[in-house]
Amino acid sequence: MGGTAALAAALLAGVATPGVAAADSRPASAGQDRPELQKAIQAFVDSGLAAGMQIRVNDERGEWAGSAGVRKLGASAKPPTNGRFRIGSTTKNFVATLVLQLVDASRLKLDAPVAGYLPQFKLDPDITVRMLLQHTSGLIDYTYDVDAEGKPVQGIPWQGKAWVAKRFHTYKDEDLVRLSLSKGPKFGPGKRWSYSNTNYVLAKLLIEKVTGSYEREMKQRILVPLKLSGTELPGARTDIRGPYAHAYYRYEDAPGQWKVIDVTRQNPTWISAAGDMISTTEDLQTFFSALNRGELVSAKLLAEMRKPHPESAALYGRYGLGLWVQDKVSGCGGTVYNHNGSNNGYAALMYSTPDGSKTLTASITSGDAEADVAKEFPKALDNLLKTAFCGKNAGS
């Protein structure tokens, strides 16, 4: 697996030249000097994990935004700190929040059978709305998974040369769900935990069923009230509007022959509501801080969201309802919540303390280097989190 594909897999599953940046849309606090944060994001670039990176940290010292690397290969300008990017599976936290808002509004029941809302799929009647958000439904991931016997199950092309060839193809949500169902269950509903994008495509269809429009509800309940003007649901649109950094994809075109292409433009319907949204570090900060301050869902449902499944331990912690719970940042105590993600070429980081007072949001754009992702990504991420949430560098 190439560096870019491995990074995408790690972020999806949670297992893994000088220039001047464009003006920020919300300037960082005057007089702030955060060389330790700049050093931490530069480490991502130096390790080969990123062509460019932009970051935003809000804490007791105020707000700091910065970037490292390049906006485009072969150029010198840094990524814009107000740039838009594909946030991948970070989308799941938005979707889970929206579902829980509908539960608060008595439009959905958290422990009701999904089959009652979406009878056309003939789902196991024991699969509940909660199980979709928690990844305990037992449904096979339509991208790639293993079956009940541990044998590989191939779904749609989602990486490598096959994905490159179909990166502008438009997929239908119903077809993605039916592909998953055709592979049979991985386990019985609620019996185990397994991360599956199928769950969140079904969550989107569930929202559409009870409201009439997923996009309208997302806008009216979250994007507009929070003034998230840089966040959108692109559908089948392939471009990114506004300022952005280019993203690249490295893949094996033939045995031993590697190619790198610009994948800034791609059709995100392959990942649908499991990871198709576009946003900014500012919008992610606004959203995640509001969620953790208790402004988007009731206290009861926020507590449910934060209850991690005991079998879901991974790089980002343990999984609740559309949320990773990391009990301790290496080097310091305290819990942080997150939902990171990637979308072949782009990756997003989104972290917050329980009260929403300290947040870290970031975008990573892949380049042409082959990185040792299994070794370098956890190390660079740990260093960044320690710097932001513990006030020190990993090497100090």
Secondary structure as the mmCIF struct_conf table of DSSP 4:
data_model
#
loop_
_struct_conf.conf_type_id
_struct_conf.id
_struct_conf.beg_label_comp_id
_struct_conf.beg_label_asym_id
_struct_conf.beg_label_seq_id
_struct_conf.end_label_comp_id
_struct_conf.end_label_asym_id
_struct_conf.end_label_seq_id
HELX_RH_AL_P HELX_RH_AL_P1 GLY A 3 ALA A 13
TURN_TY1_P TURN_TY1_P1 GLY A 14 GLY A 14
HELX_LH_PP_P HELX_LH_PP_P1 ALA A 21 ASP A 24
BEND BEND1 SER A 25 ARG A 26
HELX_LH_PP_P HELX_LH_PP_P2 PRO A 27 SER A 29
TURN_TY1_P TURN_TY1_P2 ALA A 30 GLY A 31
HELX_RH_AL_P HELX_RH_AL_P2 PRO A 35 ASP A 46
TURN_TY1_P TURN_TY1_P3 SER A 47 GLY A 48
BEND BEND2 LEU A 49 LEU A 49
BEND BEND3 ALA A 51 ALA A 51
STRN STRN1 GLY A 52 ASP A 59
TURN_TY1_P TURN_TY1_P4 GLU A 60 ARG A 61
STRN STRN2 GLY A 62 GLY A 69
BEND BEND4 ARG A 71 LYS A 72
TURN_TY1_P TURN_TY1_P5 LEU A 73 GLY A 74
HELX_LH_PP_P HELX_LH_PP_P3 ALA A 77 PRO A 80
TURN_TY1_P TURN_TY1_P6 THR A 81 ASN A 82
STRN STRN3 ARG A 84 ARG A 84
STRN STRN4 PHE A 85 ARG A 86
HELX_RH_3T_P HELX_RH_3T_P1 GLY A 88 THR A 90
HELX_RH_AL_P HELX_RH_AL_P3 THR A 91 ASP A 104
TURN_TY1_P TURN_TY1_P7 ALA A 105 SER A 106
BEND BEND5 ARG A 107 LEU A 108
TURN_TY1_P TURN_TY1_P8 LEU A 110 ASP A 111
BEND BEND6 ALA A 112 ALA A 112
STRN STRN5 PRO A 113 PRO A 113
HELX_RH_3T_P HELX_RH_3T_P2 VAL A 114 GLY A 116
TURN_TY1_P TURN_TY1_P9 TYR A 117 TYR A 117
HELX_RH_3T_P HELX_RH_3T_P3 PRO A 119 PHE A 121
TURN_TY1_P TURN_TY1_P10 PRO A 125 ASP A 126
STRN STRN6 THR A 128 THR A 128
HELX_RH_AL_P HELX_RH_AL_P4 VAL A 129 GLN A 134
TURN_TY1_P TURN_TY1_P11 HIS A 135 HIS A 135
BEND BEND7 SER A 137 SER A 137
HELX_LH_PP_P HELX_LH_PP_P4 LEU A 139 ASP A 141
BEND BEND8 TYR A 142 THR A 143
STRN STRN7 TYR A 144 VAL A 146
TURN_TY1_P TURN_TY1_P12 ALA A 148 GLU A 149
BEND BEND9 GLY A 150 GLY A 150
STRN STRN8 PRO A 152 GLN A 154
BEND BEND10 ILE A 156 ILE A 156
BEND BEND11 GLN A 159 GLN A 159
HELX_RH_AL_P HELX_RH_AL_P5 GLY A 160 ALA A 165
TURN_TY1_P TURN_TY1_P13 LYS A 166 PHE A 168
HELX_LH_PP_P HELX_LH_PP_P5 HIS A 169 LYS A 172
HELX_RH_AL_P HELX_RH_AL_P6 ASP A 173 SER A 182
TURN_TY1_P TURN_TY1_P14 LYS A 183 LYS A 183
BEND BEND12 LYS A 186 PHE A 187
TURN_TY1_P TURN_TY1_P15 PRO A 189 GLY A 190
BEND BEND13 LYS A 191 ARG A 192
HELX_RH_AL_P HELX_RH_AL_P7 ASN A 197 THR A 211
BEND BEND14 GLY A 212 GLY A 212
HELX_RH_AL_P HELX_RH_AL_P8 TYR A 214 MET A 218
HELX_RH_PI_P HELX_RH_PI_P1 LYS A 219 LEU A 223
TURN_TY1_P TURN_TY1_P16 VAL A 224 LYS A 227
TURN_TY1_P TURN_TY1_P17 SER A 229 GLY A 230
STRN STRN9 GLU A 232 GLU A 232
TURN_TY1_P TURN_TY1_P18 GLY A 235 ALA A 236
BEND BEND15 ASP A 239 ASP A 239
BEND BEND16 GLY A 242 PRO A 243
STRN STRN10 TYR A 244 TYR A 244
STRN STRN11 TYR A 248 ALA A 254
TURN_TY1_P TURN_TY1_P19 PRO A 255 GLY A 256
STRN STRN12 GLN A 257 ASP A 262
BEND BEND17 THR A 264 ARG A 265
HELX_RH_3T_P HELX_RH_3T_P4 PRO A 268 TRP A 270
TURN_TY1_P TURN_TY1_P20 ILE A 271 ILE A 271
HELX_RH_3T_P HELX_RH_3T_P5 SER A 272 ALA A 274
TURN_TY1_P TURN_TY1_P21 GLY A 275 GLY A 275
STRN STRN13 ILE A 278 SER A 279
HELX_RH_AL_P HELX_RH_AL_P9 THR A 281 ASN A 292
TURN_TY1_P TURN_TY1_P22 ARG A 293 GLY A 294
BEND BEND18 GLU A 295 VAL A 297
HELX_RH_AL_P HELX_RH_AL_P10 ALA A 299 MET A 305
TURN_TY1_P TURN_TY1_P23 ARG A 306 ARG A 306
TURN_TY1_P TURN_TY1_P24 PRO A 310 GLU A 311
STRN STRN14 ALA A 314 ALA A 314
TURN_TY1_P TURN_TY1_P25 LEU A 315 TYR A 316
STRN STRN15 GLY A 317 GLY A 317
STRN STRN16 ARG A 318 TYR A 319
BEND BEND19 LEU A 321 GLY A 322
STRN STRN17 TRP A 324 GLN A 326
BEND BEND20 ASP A 327 ASP A 327
TURN_TY1_P TURN_TY1_P26 SER A 330 GLY A 331
BEND BEND21 CYS A 332 CYS A 332
STRN STRN18 VAL A 336 ASN A 338
STRN STRN19 GLY A 341 SER A 342
BEND BEND22 ASN A 344 GLY A 345
STRN STRN20 TYR A 346 SER A 352
TURN_TY1_P TURN_TY1_P27 PRO A 354 ASP A 355
BEND BEND23 GLY A 356 LYS A 358
STRN STRN21 THR A 359 THR A 365
BEND BEND24 ASP A 368 ASP A 368
HELX_RH_AL_P HELX_RH_AL_P11 VAL A 373 LEU A 385
HELX_RH_PI_P HELX_RH_PI_P2 LYS A 386 CYS A 390
BEND BEND25 GLY A 391 LYS A 392
TURN_TY1_P TURN_TY1_P28 ALA A 394 GLY A 395
#
